[in-house]
Amino acid sequence: MIVYEMTKISANNRKSNIYALLITLTLLLHVFNNLQLNESIKFFHLGAGLALIFALFFLRKKLGKIEKIALAFVTTSFFSCILSPYEQSLSVWIKLCIIIGVTLFVVAIPIRKLIIGVNIIIPIVLLALVKEYFVGIYYRYQGFYEDPNYMCTTLLVLFFYLQLLWEICSKKVIRIGVLFEMLVLLFLVTTSISRTGLICFSVMALGFFWDNFMKNKKFTIIGVLSVACLTVYFAPSLVERAFENYTMRETENSDTLGHASSLRKEISMRGVNYVIDHPSCWLLGMGEGATAHASSFPDFYVRTHHGDHNTITCCFSEQGVVGFLLMIMLYYNIFKKLRSKRDSRLKKIKLISTVSLFVFIIFSMSINQMVYLPFWFMIFTLSNIAQNEDSAYSLLR
């Protein structure tokens, strides 16, 4: 009997190892978002497909409340798409299913395996992004994406995983490496000139280093001033280039803070306003992806070609009141389960996880991340820590 149980545990470990490898590979391929086989199939789709098929057949886990809410959200989205005038809505829904499906199983495996896997690919990602930055000429650096905010989302996911690695490993060499990678992440976020990205990165950094700030205030001040001086002294061209880009954003592109905020509000609310004016859409919305295709709706006027620039308002517009409430329930239940962990040893884990949850909710109001893989990968990573006691306490070993 004991031998059987050990064999079963060993088999489960192998399965979770394979899934961790596949989902980590998918995340790596997603960083190189512009690599595609053809117009509709990108390389990361292959990794996502393999990971999803493997998880469906070989990983078994009783669904928790958060996973049930996610599946209810997908189901609601299906009915929204069926009723939508936008003909391609169902194909967008299939993409949503694959992305949520492949990341949903993140809650089923030990978090330490994900931390190790993601931190293996982080140096590769950073080298590729830095090289790409210095090879090209950019007004706002966006990496291998079509929008700087998408790149920043990925960078914030990596930043969170660096924080987790810091917590599970006390070796000085590794921690020095983590700090260096964090500085590179800050550099890349800065080059994007994403105001929301910079604010979110700063908030996450403040939450992570808060204890260190409180314990070593003088050392912190000296360290910050030293880094600032060294940056200005050794990299004046980078500072000048960043300043010129920011100035360009404020002038030539008419992207002043007030103008950008006004445009963002208009783009974010146009779908909401349409749904409010059409009672038939109140319950299930306009359908997945519909807000970016105004021509499918005879009386849906838009001034720009952009889709809704806000995940929260887009959720209300495309999935209606039902989908919107399910999304809010998803966020609330993750937060509630994170806060329910009272063990003092988990205080730091709870702090950085809670801060990261709110940061990603805030960031989701700056860009539509409904079918963006790193966003859902982060959501279900936080779900893993929130729901699984074994995962949470394994971070202390």
Disulfide bonds with the S-S distance in Angstrom:
none
